Amino acid sequence: MPFDGSDGRFFSKMKGRLRRAAAEIREKKFYLAQQQERRETFEEETEGLSPATVVAMRQELEAPFASRAYAMEVLEFLRLLCEGHNNRLQNLLREQPREMTNIDLVTEVYELLLALEPEIDGSNSHIVVQCVETLTELVQGNMSMMNMRTLIETKLLEVLDRLVQKKSVEGVSPS
């Protein structure tokens, strides 16, 4: 059977990636904090070691966090699916009428934003912006208004209000 998205795997995979992204928020912060601690003691720890070992340790120290969620890519993909006020896809991302199990990706994007809000800093502020842009495309021009209703039933407006009220975000320079 050719993959046409009709067996629900697409929606399940997108939901899994968004949930994985929420779980990775704290993992990434912990990883970055560990990396910073290691940078502060790097000279002491590498004293007397061979140059090749020091180079290898420095490469390990500078390695970026290995995300398995691909949050930015997933959010941008979902946003692009709705580009141009594509009502059918906007609604399909919220509700799959031909499926036995419904996966609401509109709410999943909101849930990711909700998880990011108290943890926002320079390491994840770009994901917050992408969540807002994706949510905007999910509701913009939607004639059924169901995505908007779905989001109004959440605390999205309160989350957005708190984000707007923030005077500064750690690790992000004001523009």
C-alpha positions in Angstrom: 0.0 0.0 0.0 1.6 3.4 -1.0 2.0 6.0 1.7 -0.6 8.7 1.2 -1.0 9.7 4.8 -4.3 8.0 5.1 -3.2 5.4 7.7 -2.6 8.0 10.5 1.1 7.5 10.8 1.9 11.0 9.6 -0.2 12.6 12.4 1.1 10.2 15.0 4.7 10.9 14.0 4.2 14.7 14.1 2.5 14.4 17.5 5.4 12.3 18.7 8.0 14.8 17.5 6.1 17.7 19.1 5.9 15.9 22.4 9.6 14.9 22.2 10.4 18.6 21.6 8.6 19.5 24.9 10.5 16.8 26.7 13.8 18.0 25.3 13.5 21.5 26.7 14.9 20.6 30.1 17.3 18.0 28.7 18.8 20.7 26.5 19.1 23.1 29.4 20.8 20.5 31.5 23.2 19.6 28.7 24.1 23.2 28.1 24.7 23.8 31.8 27.0 20.8 32.0 28.8 22.0 28.9 29.3 25.4 30.6 30.7 23.8 33.8 33.1 21.7 31.7 34.3 24.7 29.8 35.1 26.5 33.1 37.3 23.6 34.3 38.6 22.5 30.9 42.1 23.8 31.3 42.6 22.0 34.6 41.1 18.7 33.3 43.3 18.6 30.2 46.5 19.7 31.9 49.2 17.1 31.0 47.2 15.3 28.4 48.4 14.8 24.9 47.4 17.4 22.3 45.3 14.9 20.4 43.4 14.0 23.5 42.8 17.7 24.3 41.5 18.3 20.7 39.2 15.3 21.0 37.9 16.6 24.4 37.4 20.1 23.0 35.4 18.7 20.1 33.2 16.8 22.5 32.8 19.8 24.6 31.7 22.0 21.7 29.3 19.4 20.3 25.7 20.8 20.0 22.8 19.2 21.8 21.6 16.3 19.7 17.8 16.9 19.3 15.8 14.0 18.1 12.5 16.0 17.9 13.4 18.3 15.0 11.0 20.9 16.5 11.9 23.7 14.1 11.5 21.6 11.0 8.2 20.0 12.2 6.7 23.4 13.1 7.8 25.0 9.8 6.5 22.0 7.9 3.1 22.3 9.6 3.1 26.1 9.0 3.8 25.6 5.3 1.0 23.1 5.0 -1.4 25.9 6.0 0.3 28.6 4.0 -2.2 30.5 1.8 -5.1 29.9 4.1 -5.4 26.2 3.1 -8.7 25.5 5.0 -8.7 21.7 4.3 -5.2 21.2 5.7 -5.8 23.6 8.6 -8.9 21.5 9.6 -7.2 18.2 8.9 -4.3 19.0 11.3 -6.9 19.4 14.0 -9.3 16.6 13.1 -9.0 13.6 10.9 -12.6 12.5 10.2 -11.7 9.3 8.4 -9.5 8.0 11.2 -10.5 5.9 14.2 -8.2 8.0 16.4 -8.1 11.7 16.1 -4.7 13.5 16.6 -5.1 17.3 17.2 -1.8 18.8 16.0 -3.2 22.3 16.7 -3.4 21.6 20.4 0.0 19.8 20.3 1.7 23.0 19.0 0.0 24.9 21.7 1.2 22.4 24.3 4.7 22.8 23.1 4.4 26.6 23.5 3.0 26.1 26.9 6.0 23.9 27.9 8.4 26.4 26.5 7.0 29.5 28.2 8.4 29.0 31.7 11.7 27.8 30.3 12.3 30.4 27.6 15.9 31.5 27.1 18.3 32.1 24.3 18.6 28.3 23.6 14.9 28.0 22.7 13.4 31.4 22.0 13.5 30.6 18.3 11.2 27.7 18.9 8.8 29.9 20.7 8.7 32.3 17.8 8.2 29.4 15.4 5.3 28.0 17.5 3.5 31.4 17.4 4.1 31.6 13.6 2.7 28.1 13.1 -0.3 28.8 15.3 -1.0 31.9 13.3 -1.0 30.0 10.1 -3.3 27.3 11.6 -6.0 29.9 12.3 -5.4 32.6 9.7 -8.2 32.6 7.1 -9.8 29.4 8.5 -13.4 29.7 7.5 -14.7 27.1 9.9 -13.1 28.9 12.8 -12.7 25.6 14.6 -8.9 25.9 15.0 -9.5 29.3 16.6 -12.2 27.9 18.9 -9.9 25.0 19.8 -7.1 27.5 20.8 -9.5 29.9 22.6 -10.5 26.9 24.8 -6.8 26.6 25.9 -4.9 29.2 27.8 -3.1 30.4 24.7 -4.1 34.1 25.2 -2.8 34.0 28.7 0.5 32.4 27.6 0.9 35.0 24.8 0.1 37.8 27.2 2.9 36.6 29.6 5.3 36.3 26.7 4.6 39.9 25.6 4.9 41.1 29.2 8.4 39.6 29.6 10.9 42.4 29.8 13.8 40.3 28.9 14.8 36.7 28.1 18.0 35.3 29.3 20.5 34.9 26.5 18.5 37.0 24.0 19.7 40.5 23.3 16.9 43.1 22.8 16.4 44.1 19.2 
